[in-house]
Amino acid sequence: MAPRYPRSCGALLVSLALASLGVGSAFAASAARTPLDDYLDNLHTLRTTFLQTLADSHGREIDRATGTLIVARPGKFSWQLHPQTTADAGTNTGTGAGQLLVCDGTNLWFYDRDLQQVTVKPVDAALSATPAMLLSGAVDVRQNFNLSAAGERLGLDWVLVEPHGTDADFRNALFGFEKGELKRMILEDKLGQTATIIFQKIERNVPVTPAEVSFTPPPGADVIGTPRK
């Protein structure tokens, strides 16, 4: 997964979460419809803020960040992340730090503000499948993921998402819904880390401007890769 973007999860915590939801290794992915299918069918745009915490394989919190997610289906999104420290919890550090991932429908851009470095590749050449790409429709959900209803816990209806193959940025993810609205994601990555993303101010099917889901490298940034025109 690209450094700190969007940060996925830890095997131990997600294994515990799956177990507590009644999802074991023998749980077979089903072709039956899930709350995630219904959500995506009725999703055109999405604008939301979120709080993300990252824990190591021992359950220790090692990072906290705030962010924004903007989706314009089909195939466009912007996922922005600002790191936090304990001292500034509840605020973000501004636009001078953090990461930005943008899919403009043709190219996938990753901008690391700390390094002043941009990485770009055509969407169809990106050997990854992130939750943001799933929500945006940049990838075909049923062709790239197994979706399974995972029961109810903490007042949410959960869906287990397992990528096909090994190219995805996460091993599996849990999407939690309340009355049809996406409220939480828990992701397991390949590094033994667990990311919990709690969505806060949620606006669905509101206007999104083209500028919000496009990207131009800032002056002076190093650009790695060649965008498709």
One Martini backbone bead per residue (centre of mass of N, CA, C, O) as a GRO file, in nm:
protein
  229
    1MET     BB    1   0.098   0.033   0.019
    2ALA     BB    2   0.088   0.339   0.025
    3PRO     BB    3   0.214   0.562   0.218
    4ARG     BB    4  -0.042   0.625   0.433
    5TYR     BB    5  -0.245   0.509   0.182
    6PRO     BB    6  -0.486   0.398   0.291
    7ARG     BB    7  -0.477   0.280   0.597
    8SER     BB    8  -0.452  -0.019   0.708
    9CYS     BB    9  -0.417  -0.323   0.884
   10GLY     BB   10  -0.459  -0.585   1.138
   11ALA     BB   11  -0.469  -0.911   1.191
   12LEU     BB   12  -0.561  -0.931   1.483
   13LEU     BB   13  -0.800  -0.728   1.498
   14VAL     BB   14  -0.958  -0.839   1.255
   15SER     BB   15  -0.986  -1.125   1.355
   16LEU     BB   16  -1.153  -1.041   1.601
   17ALA     BB   17  -1.376  -0.900   1.447
   18LEU     BB   18  -1.464  -1.142   1.280
   19ALA     BB   19  -1.526  -1.327   1.515
   20SER     BB   20  -1.741  -1.137   1.652
   21LEU     BB   21  -1.917  -1.163   1.368
   22GLY     BB   22  -1.892  -1.471   1.264
   23VAL     BB   23  -1.615  -1.474   1.092
   24GLY     BB   24  -1.458  -1.726   0.929
   25SER     BB   25  -1.262  -1.929   0.732
   26ALA     BB   26  -1.540  -2.080   0.632
   27PHE     BB   27  -1.644  -1.835   0.504
   28ALA     BB   28  -1.849  -1.792   0.232
   29ALA     BB   29  -1.878  -1.642  -0.041
   30SER     BB   30  -2.148  -1.447  -0.168
   31ALA     BB   31  -2.396  -1.360  -0.416
   32ALA     BB   32  -2.548  -1.212  -0.229
   33ARG     BB   33  -2.688  -0.949  -0.121
   34THR     BB   34  -2.584  -0.637   0.016
   35PRO     BB   35  -2.552  -0.332   0.162
   36LEU     BB   36  -2.333  -0.249  -0.045
   37ASP     BB   37  -2.492  -0.287  -0.302
   38ASP     BB   38  -2.718  -0.085  -0.231
   39TYR     BB   39  -2.537   0.160  -0.190
   40LEU     BB   40  -2.408   0.170  -0.479
   41ASP     BB   41  -2.674   0.191  -0.644
   42ASN     BB   42  -2.734   0.489  -0.477
   43LEU     BB   43  -2.452   0.607  -0.578
   44HIS     BB   44  -2.300   0.917  -0.699
   45THR     BB   45  -2.218   1.084  -0.442
   46LEU     BB   46  -1.946   1.186  -0.205
   47ARG     BB   47  -1.920   1.357   0.123
   48THR     BB   48  -1.651   1.321   0.370
   49THR     BB   49  -1.552   1.284   0.687
   50PHE     BB   50  -1.267   1.159   0.895
   51LEU     BB   51  -1.147   0.908   1.121
   52GLN     BB   52  -0.811   0.773   1.168
   53THR     BB   53  -0.684   0.464   1.291
   54LEU     BB   54  -0.367   0.310   1.385
   55ALA     BB   55  -0.267  -0.031   1.437
   56ASP     BB   56  -0.097  -0.273   1.557
   57SER     BB   57  -0.065  -0.617   1.623
   58HIS     BB   58  -0.111  -0.523   1.950
   59GLY     BB   59  -0.316  -0.259   1.953
   60ARG     BB   60  -0.144  -0.012   1.903
   61GLU     BB   61  -0.143   0.315   1.867
   62ILE     BB   62   0.039   0.489   1.582
   63ASP     BB   63  -0.207   0.654   1.443
   64ARG     BB   64  -0.355   0.976   1.345
   65ALA     BB   65  -0.636   1.094   1.138
   66THR     BB   66  -0.761   1.316   0.903
   67GLY     BB   67  -1.034   1.351   0.652
   68THR     BB   68  -1.127   1.328   0.299
   69LEU     BB   69  -1.412   1.226   0.091
   70ILE     BB   70  -1.452   1.213  -0.270
   71VAL     BB   71  -1.726   1.117  -0.488
   72ALA     BB   72  -1.755   1.036  -0.854
   73ARG     BB   73  -1.968   0.871  -1.032
   74PRO     BB   74  -1.763   0.710  -1.237
   75GLY     BB   75  -1.417   0.682  -1.118
   76LYS     BB   76  -1.411   0.921  -0.889
   77PHE     BB   77  -1.158   1.057  -0.654
   78SER     BB   78  -1.086   1.191  -0.314
   79TRP     BB   79  -0.808   1.131  -0.078
   80GLN     BB   80  -0.754   1.291   0.236
   81LEU     BB   81  -0.461   1.329   0.459
   82HIS     BB   82  -0.413   1.417   0.814
   83PRO     BB   83  -0.205   1.436   1.055
   84GLN     BB   84  -0.175   1.353   1.402
   85THR     BB   85  -0.157   1.447   1.735
   86THR     BB   86  -0.222   1.456   2.059
   87ALA     BB   87  -0.220   1.772   2.074
   88ASP     BB   88  -0.416   1.791   1.788
   89ALA     BB   89  -0.664   1.665   1.857
   90GLY     BB   90  -0.931   1.760   1.633
   91THR     BB   91  -0.713   1.835   1.428
   92ASN     BB   92  -0.527   1.962   1.166
   93THR     BB   93  -0.221   2.042   0.980
   94GLY     BB   94  -0.308   2.091   0.708
   95THR     BB   95  -0.180   2.122   0.370
   96GLY     BB   96   0.142   2.067   0.451
   97ALA     BB   97   0.034   1.772   0.514
   98GLY     BB   98   0.035   1.461   0.379
   99GLN     BB   99  -0.214   1.299   0.171
  100LEU     BB  100  -0.301   1.232  -0.186
  101LEU     BB  101  -0.578   1.073  -0.357
  102VAL     BB  102  -0.638   1.055  -0.718
  103CYS     BB  103  -0.920   0.991  -0.934
  104ASP     BB  104  -0.997   1.099  -1.283
  105GLY     BB  105  -1.057   0.821  -1.470
  106THR     BB  106  -0.745   0.776  -1.584
  107ASN     BB  107  -0.579   0.855  -1.325
  108LEU     BB  108  -0.345   0.783  -1.057
  109TRP     BB  109  -0.284   0.991  -0.774
  110PHE     BB  110   0.013   1.051  -0.561
  111TYR     BB  111   0.054   1.280  -0.281
  112ASP     BB  112   0.347   1.377  -0.101
  113ARG     BB  113   0.401   1.647   0.090
  114ASP     BB  114   0.658   1.582   0.251
  115LEU     BB  115   0.820   1.500  -0.033
  116GLN     BB  116   0.724   1.629  -0.295
  117GLN     BB  117   0.557   1.372  -0.432
  118VAL     BB  118   0.460   1.218  -0.746
  119THR     BB  119   0.237   0.953  -0.839
  120VAL     BB  120   0.170   0.796  -1.164
  121LYS     BB  121  -0.112   0.608  -1.312
  122PRO     BB  122  -0.300   0.425  -1.477
  123VAL     BB  123  -0.577   0.277  -1.376
  124ASP     BB  124  -0.535  -0.004  -1.544
  125ALA     BB  125  -0.222  -0.019  -1.403
  126ALA     BB  126  -0.319  -0.049  -1.115
  127LEU     BB  127  -0.191  -0.267  -0.856
  128SER     BB  128  -0.485  -0.198  -0.712
  129ALA     BB  129  -0.739  -0.202  -0.432
  130THR     BB  130  -0.930   0.030  -0.296
  131PRO     BB  131  -1.192   0.148  -0.123
  132ALA     BB  132  -1.224   0.402  -0.301
  133MET     BB  133  -1.248   0.247  -0.569
  134LEU     BB  134  -1.497   0.093  -0.492
  135LEU     BB  135  -1.688   0.340  -0.437
  136SER     BB  136  -1.637   0.477  -0.735
  137GLY     BB  137  -1.613   0.248  -0.974
  138ALA     BB  138  -1.314   0.189  -1.085
  139VAL     BB  139  -1.412  -0.093  -1.001
  140ASP     BB  140  -1.534  -0.405  -1.017
  141VAL     BB  141  -1.669  -0.549  -0.757
  142ARG     BB  142  -1.739  -0.855  -0.836
  143GLN     BB  143  -1.459  -0.901  -0.993
  144ASN     BB  144  -1.263  -0.801  -0.727
  145PHE     BB  145  -1.481  -0.909  -0.508
  146ASN     BB  146  -1.585  -1.040  -0.204
  147LEU     BB  147  -1.921  -1.052  -0.076
  148SER     BB  148  -2.031  -1.052   0.279
  149ALA     BB  149  -2.234  -1.109   0.516
  150ALA     BB  150  -2.151  -1.013   0.887
  151GLY     BB  151  -2.362  -0.891   1.047
  152GLU     BB  152  -2.419  -0.769   1.387
  153ARG     BB  153  -2.254  -0.473   1.536
  154LEU     BB  154  -2.268  -0.186   1.706
  155GLY     BB  155  -2.533  -0.114   1.524
  156LEU     BB  156  -2.418  -0.271   1.269
  157ASP     BB  157  -2.399  -0.357   0.933
  158TRP     BB  158  -2.196  -0.610   0.790
  159VAL     BB  159  -1.927  -0.625   0.539
  160LEU     BB  160  -1.733  -0.850   0.365
  161VAL     BB  161  -1.413  -0.774   0.202
  162GLU     BB  162  -1.249  -0.963  -0.067
  163PRO     BB  163  -0.993  -0.979  -0.256
  164HIS     BB  164  -0.872  -1.062  -0.546
  165GLY     BB  165  -0.593  -1.172  -0.496
  166THR     BB  166  -0.264  -0.970  -0.436
  167ASP     BB  167  -0.289  -0.650  -0.536
  168ALA     BB  168  -0.409  -0.540  -0.307
  169ASP     BB  169  -0.395  -0.317  -0.022
  170PHE     BB  170  -0.586  -0.542   0.107
  171ARG     BB  171  -0.713  -0.822   0.257
  172ASN     BB  172  -0.953  -0.689   0.432
  173ALA     BB  173  -1.301  -0.575   0.491
  174LEU     BB  174  -1.518  -0.366   0.690
  175PHE     BB  175  -1.859  -0.267   0.644
  176GLY     BB  176  -2.056  -0.018   0.813
  177PHE     BB  177  -2.415   0.000   0.871
  178GLU     BB  178  -2.677   0.264   0.902
  179LYS     BB  179  -2.954   0.277   0.747
  180GLY     BB  180  -2.762   0.258   0.469
  181GLU     BB  181  -2.514   0.398   0.604
  182LEU     BB  182  -2.188   0.472   0.594
  183LYS     BB  183  -1.972   0.457   0.902
  184ARG     BB  184  -1.755   0.210   0.866
  185MET     BB  185  -1.403   0.097   0.863
  186ILE     BB  186  -1.214  -0.219   0.849
  187LEU     BB  187  -0.863  -0.287   0.799
  188GLU     BB  188  -0.638  -0.521   0.637
  189ASP     BB  189  -0.309  -0.562   0.596
  190LYS     BB  190   0.031  -0.674   0.508
  191LEU     BB  191   0.162  -0.547   0.805
  192GLY     BB  192  -0.019  -0.580   1.069
  193GLN     BB  193  -0.251  -0.362   1.034
  194THR     BB  194  -0.508  -0.133   1.170
  195ALA     BB  195  -0.788   0.030   1.026
  196THR     BB  196  -1.004   0.293   1.145
  197ILE     BB  197  -1.303   0.430   0.991
  198ILE     BB  198  -1.481   0.731   1.073
  199PHE     BB  199  -1.762   0.869   0.975
  200GLN     BB  200  -1.912   1.186   0.969
  201LYS     BB  201  -1.966   1.404   0.753
  202ILE     BB  202  -2.247   1.322   0.547
  203GLU     BB  203  -2.276   1.347   0.179
  204ARG     BB  204  -2.525   1.247  -0.045
  205ASN     BB  205  -2.585   1.341  -0.357
  206VAL     BB  206  -2.397   1.586  -0.422
  207PRO     BB  207  -2.228   1.827  -0.545
  208VAL     BB  208  -1.946   1.784  -0.780
  209THR     BB  209  -1.661   1.906  -0.890
  210PRO     BB  210  -1.409   1.854  -1.109
  211ALA     BB  211  -1.179   1.977  -0.923
  212GLU     BB  212  -1.223   1.759  -0.683
  213VAL     BB  213  -1.136   1.512  -0.917
  214SER     BB  214  -0.852   1.649  -0.963
  215PHE     BB  215  -0.499   1.683  -1.093
  216THR     BB  216  -0.207   1.897  -1.029
  217PRO     BB  217   0.103   1.937  -1.015
  218PRO     BB  218   0.303   2.100  -0.826
  219PRO     BB  219   0.537   2.312  -0.804
  220GLY     BB  220   0.842   2.118  -0.761
  221ALA     BB  221   0.745   1.842  -0.800
  222ASP     BB  222   0.798   1.514  -0.811
  223VAL     BB  223   0.756   1.297  -1.100
  224ILE     BB  224   0.621   0.965  -1.117
  225GLY     BB  225   0.551   0.905  -1.419
  226THR     BB  226   0.290   0.869  -1.681
  227PRO     BB  227   0.033   1.015  -1.798
  228ARG     BB  228  -0.270   0.980  -1.935
  229LYS     BB  229  -0.450   1.153  -2.198
   0.00000   0.00000   0.00000
